[in-house]
Amino acid sequence: MGRARAELLLALFGAIPFSGSVVLSGKSVHFRHPRQAMACDVAFVPGDRATEGLLLSRSILENLHLPSWAKFGTPLKMDRARADAQRSVEEPPGWSRSRSTRWLAASAVATRRRS
């Protein structure tokens, strides 16, 4: 992904400051922090997930629940996180069966469940 495109996506997600306007579902938004974007069900999937999107020293389960660690506590309450992960990976009909798609879908579902 080009650097300009990456910066645009980071700005839209609230990770870096920007000037201008963004319309999301007919409503003007200006996210100043990624939490604000996530509260509106906006997710950022980095182009290089191996270096920008994962904690390689952590388990798959811990990486799955990165956006919702506050819900499970630090250190991560593994039993509760495992139960939530199991519910998250149940695939809706018609979804792709690829592992990365399941991971992204489960991560987004886990994030929404944190509220």
Secondary structure, 3 states (H helix, E strand, C coil): CCHHHHHHHHHHCCCCCCCCCEEECCEEECCCCHHHHHHCCCCCCCCCHHHHCCCCCCCHHHHHCHHHHHHHCCCCCHHHHHHHHHHHCCCCCCCCCCHHHHHHHHHHHHHHHCC
